[in-house]
């Protein structure tokens, strides 16, 4: 899988994230503080990662900032992106299952390396629900994007 990763800080958990994704066999494209010369501000690097999901050059993305909130907000401004701030494996599973989230947002402050692995396990094991109610909700978010962008 092609995964775009961004972080506004070169923190140990951000480096562990990239290493873990590569160890799991994913192709990783890094942004922000993880890519020398990139703009490391959370709004810029999170947008860059999210745009790759929206345009299909990445299958998913993981965006990081100190709390994860700013990265999540910035990514969710990109049409077609459903970013979920996940602080535990249960939330990551639900985000994939019920929300068909395609961008994982993480807090650099709250996420330890063992917790990171649990979150990634749940994220990648999760699959979008086929329940009609869940699909209607996801479809509604797609329509909200289209209404906002006029597409």
C-alpha positions in Angstrom: 0.0 0.0 0.0 1.2 3.6 -0.7 1.0 5.6 2.4 1.7 9.3 2.8 3.0 10.3 6.2 3.4 13.8 7.6 4.7 15.2 10.9 5.3 18.8 12.0 8.1 17.6 14.3 10.9 15.1 14.0 9.9 13.1 17.0 10.9 9.5 17.9 7.3 8.3 17.4 7.1 9.9 14.0 10.4 8.1 13.0 9.0 4.9 14.4 5.9 5.3 12.4 7.8 5.5 9.1 10.0 2.6 10.1 7.0 0.5 11.2 5.1 1.2 8.0 8.1 0.2 5.9 8.6 -2.9 8.0 5.0 -3.9 7.2 5.8 -3.6 3.5 4.2 -0.3 2.7 5.6 2.3 0.4 6.0 5.5 2.4 6.2 9.0 1.2 7.2 11.4 4.0 6.3 15.1 4.4 7.1 17.9 6.8 9.8 17.4 9.4 10.3 13.9 8.1 11.4 15.2 4.7 14.3 17.7 4.8 13.5 20.9 3.0 9.7 20.4 3.3 7.5 22.9 5.1 7.0 21.4 8.5 4.1 23.5 9.7 1.2 21.1 10.6 -1.3 22.7 8.2 1.1 22.5 5.3 2.5 19.0 5.7 -0.9 17.5 6.7 -2.5 19.0 3.6 0.3 17.6 1.4 -0.2 14.1 2.7 -4.0 14.4 2.4 -3.8 15.7 -1.1 -2.0 12.5 -2.1 -4.9 10.5 -0.8 -7.4 12.7 -2.6 -5.6 12.5 -5.9 -4.9 8.8 -5.7 -1.1 8.9 -5.5 -1.4 7.4 -2.0 -3.9 4.9 -0.8 -4.0 6.2 2.8 -2.1 8.7 4.9 -1.0 9.2 8.5 -0.8 12.8 9.7 0.9 13.8 13.0 1.2 16.9 15.1 1.7 17.4 18.9 -2.0 16.8 19.7 -3.1 15.3 16.4 -6.0 17.8 16.3 -4.4 20.4 13.9 -3.2 17.6 11.5 -6.7 16.1 11.5 -8.4 19.5 10.9 -6.0 20.3 8.0 -6.4 16.9 6.4 -10.2 17.1 6.6 -10.2 20.3 4.6 -9.1 18.3 1.6 -12.2 17.1 -0.4 -12.4 13.3 -0.4 -10.5 12.9 2.9 -12.0 11.4 6.0 -9.3 11.9 8.6 -9.8 10.4 12.1 -7.8 11.3 15.2 -7.2 8.0 16.9 -5.6 7.7 20.4 -6.3 4.0 20.8 -6.8 0.8 18.8 -10.5 0.7 19.4 -11.0 4.1 17.9 -8.8 3.2 14.9 -10.9 0.1 14.2 -14.1 2.1 14.4 -12.8 4.9 12.2 -12.0 2.4 9.5 -15.2 0.3 10.0 -17.9 2.9 10.5 -16.4 6.0 8.9 -14.4 4.5 6.1 -11.6 6.8 7.2 -8.7 7.1 4.8 -6.4 9.3 6.9 -5.2 8.4 10.4 -4.3 11.4 12.6 -2.0 10.8 15.5 -0.8 12.8 18.5 2.9 12.9 18.9 2.4 13.7 22.6 0.1 10.8 23.5 1.3 8.0 21.2 4.0 5.7 22.5 5.7 3.2 20.2 3.8 0.2 21.6 0.5 2.1 21.3 1.4 3.1 17.8 1.7 -0.5 16.8 -1.6 -1.4 18.3 -3.3 1.5 16.5 -1.7 0.5 13.2 -2.8 -3.2 13.7 -6.4 -2.1 14.2 -6.3 0.4 11.4 -5.0 -2.0 8.8 -7.1 -4.9 10.0 -10.3 -2.8 9.8 -12.4 -2.7 6.7 -15.2 -0.4 5.8 -18.6 -1.6 6.9 -21.1 -2.8 4.4 -24.0 -2.0 6.7 -26.5 0.2 4.8 -26.7 2.8 7.6 -22.9 3.1 7.8 -22.7 3.5 4.0 -25.4 6.2 4.0 -23.4 8.2 6.5 -20.2 7.9 4.6 -22.0 8.7 1.4 -23.4 11.8 3.1 -19.9 13.0 3.9 -19.0 12.6 0.2 -22.1 14.7 -0.8 -21.0 17.3 1.8 -17.6 17.5 0.1 -19.2 17.8 -3.4 -21.6 20.6 -2.2 -18.7 22.5 -0.7 -16.5 22.2 -3.7 -19.2 22.4 -6.4 -18.0 19.1 -8.0 
